[in-house]
Amino acid sequence: MKIYFENKLSNYERLKLLKRSSEIYDSDTRKLVEKICRDIKKKGDNALRKYCRKYDKVELNEFRVARLEIEEAKEKVSKELREALNLAASNIMKFHEAQITKANHVTTMEGVECWREPRPIECVGLYVPAGSASLPSTVLMLAIPAKVAGCKRIVLCSPPKKNGKLDPLILVSADIVGISEIYKVGGAQAIAGMAYGTESIPKVDKIFGPGNRYVTSAKQFVSMDPDGAAIDLPAGPSEVLIIADETASSDIVAYDLISQAEHDIDAQAVLVTSCESLAKQVLEKIQSVINTFPRRDIIKSALKNSFILITDSIEQAIKFANEYAPEHLIINVKEADRFAEAINNAGSVFIGSYSPVTAGDYASGTNHTLPTAGSAKWTGGVSVESYTKYITFQRLTKEGLTGLKSVLIDLARAEGLDAHAQAVISRFLYQ
C-alpha cells in the first residue's frame, strides 16, 4: 500500500485515487461477457452446459438442485454453524421487517385523494457467488428481504463445485429462509440464464447479488437489453474506506483492511487518517501478519490496488470519503457519532471501534449487498424496497373533478392534446 499526503496531491492525482481500477471494467471483459449472454439468449441450456464445462469444469445433466441434495447438505453442516446461520437470519429478518411501509393517503384538495402502495416484484433471481469462497451469508441477505417483500417466485443460482454439487452451506442457508428453487450455474452464464430464461431456468424480472468483474459486467449488459432483466445495483468487488485518528488501534485498523482485501484480487482497502504515525504502524502490522492468512495471495494482490491517504484533519478525511463513496465506511475516531452525521455517500457505515464490517457482513441485521465503485453517490444497498415497486392511486369525486376541471382543460389544450381535455369534459356531459 502506497502512502499519499493529501496536501501534496495535484487535482489529477486526487482524481486518480478516487477512481476504481479500470481493469475491472475493461473492454476484454465486456466483450467476453456479451458473447456469453448473447449465446445463452439464443441457445438456452445448450449454451449453459457449454459454459459450465468451460468455466466450472463440470458436466451437468440437470441444473436444478434436487430436494435430496438439500437434505444431504444438512447432514454435512455442524450444529454450531446452523445455529449461527439461524441467529444471523433472525437479526436480518428483524431489520428488514422494520422497513415495511404502509400506504399514506394524501388529500391534495377537496375531493381529490392520492396515495401509493408497494407491490412485490413477482419473480426475482438471486446470485450467490461461490468461486474463491462460499458465501452462505449472501443467501440470507438476498432471500430474506425478498421474502419480507412478498415475492411469489424466488430463483437462486450459485456456481457448482467440481463434483457437480453446491456447497452445503449455501443449500442449508437457502433452506433456512425457505428457498427451494436453486440452480447449479455460476458466473456471467447464470446472470444471462436468469435474465433471458432457458429450458431449465425461468426468466426473472430482476436480478440481485454481488459478484466478480464478469458477473457485474453481465448484470450491466442484461439490464440494458429490453429482453433482459432489471438489476439491483453495481455490486462489484468489495471495498472499504477507514477513517481513523490517533486514538485508533493500529492492529484493529490493519485487520479491518486485510478483512476486505481477502475477498477478491480486485478488492480495494483504503485508510484515510490524520495521523502519520498510525499509518506507518498499520503498514508494519499488515506486513507482519499477512502471510499467516490462507488467502494471503489474494490479500497481497488486492492491497496493490489500495492506498493510505494522510490528511491534515478528520474533516478533510470526511470530505474525501464522501467523494470516494465507499461500499463500506468505518469511522474509528474520537467522537465518531458526530462525524457520522457528515457522511452523505456510503453503502454502509460502521461507527466506533467496536463496529467491524464483519458484523454487517454476517449478522448485525443490515444488508451486505451494497453499492460499489462510487455508486453510493446515487443509490443505497439492497433493502425490502429493492424487491418492490410502487403503484400510485388516485380517487376523485365529482366535486374534486369540478375543482380541477378548468385547470385540466387549460393545460391539456396548451399542450395541444384536445382529447385529454375532452376526457374531462365528457364526465360532465354523459353521467
HELIX and SHEET records of a PDB file:
HELIX    1   1 GLU A    6  LYS A    8  5                                   3    
HELIX    2   2 ASN A   11  LEU A   18  1                                   8    
HELIX    3   3 SER A   22  TYR A   25  5                                   4    
HELIX    4   4 SER A   27  LYS A   43  1                                  17    
HELIX    5   5 ASP A   45  TYR A   51  1                                   7    
HELIX    6   6 CYS A   52  ASP A   56  3                                   5    
HELIX    7   7 ARG A   67  LYS A   76  1                                  10    
HELIX    8   8 LYS A   79  GLU A   97  1                                  19    
HELIX    9   9 PRO A  136  ALA A  149  1                                  14    
HELIX   10  10 PRO A  168  ILE A  176  1                                   9    
HELIX   11  11 GLY A  187  TYR A  196  1                                  10    
HELIX   12  12 ARG A  213  MET A  224  1                                  12    
HELIX   13  13 SER A  250  ALA A  261  1                                  12    
HELIX   14  14 GLU A  276  VAL A  289  1                                  14    
HELIX   15  15 ILE A  290  THR A  292  5                                   3    
HELIX   16  16 ARG A  296  LYS A  304  1                                   9    
HELIX   17  17 ILE A  314  TYR A  324  1                                  11    
HELIX   18  18 ALA A  336  ALA A  340  1                                   5    
HELIX   19  19 VAL A  357  TYR A  362  1                                   6    
HELIX   20  20 SER A  375  LYS A  377  5                                   3    
HELIX   21  21 VAL A  384  TYR A  387  5                                   4    
HELIX   22  22 LYS A  398  ALA A  414  1                                  17    
HELIX   23  23 ASP A  418  LEU A  429  1                                  12    
SHEET    1   A 6 LYS A   2  PHE A   5  0                                        
SHEET    2   A 6 PHE A 307  ILE A 310  1                                        
SHEET    3   A 6 GLN A 268  THR A 273  1                                        
SHEET    4   A 6 GLU A 239  ALA A 244  1                                        
SHEET    5   A 6 HIS A 328  ASN A 332  1                                        
SHEET    6   A 6 SER A 348  ILE A 351  1                                        
SHEET    1   B 3 VAL A 106  MET A 109  0                                        
SHEET    2   B 3 VAL A 112  PRO A 120 -1                                        
SHEET    3   B 3 THR A 388  LEU A 396 -1                                        
SHEET    1   C 5 ILE A 182  LYS A 184  0                                        
SHEET    2   C 5 ARG A 153  SER A 158  1                                        
SHEET    3   C 5 CYS A 123  TYR A 127  1                                        
SHEET    4   C 5 LYS A 206  PHE A 208  1                                        
SHEET    5   C 5 ALA A 230  ILE A 231  1                                        
END                                                                             
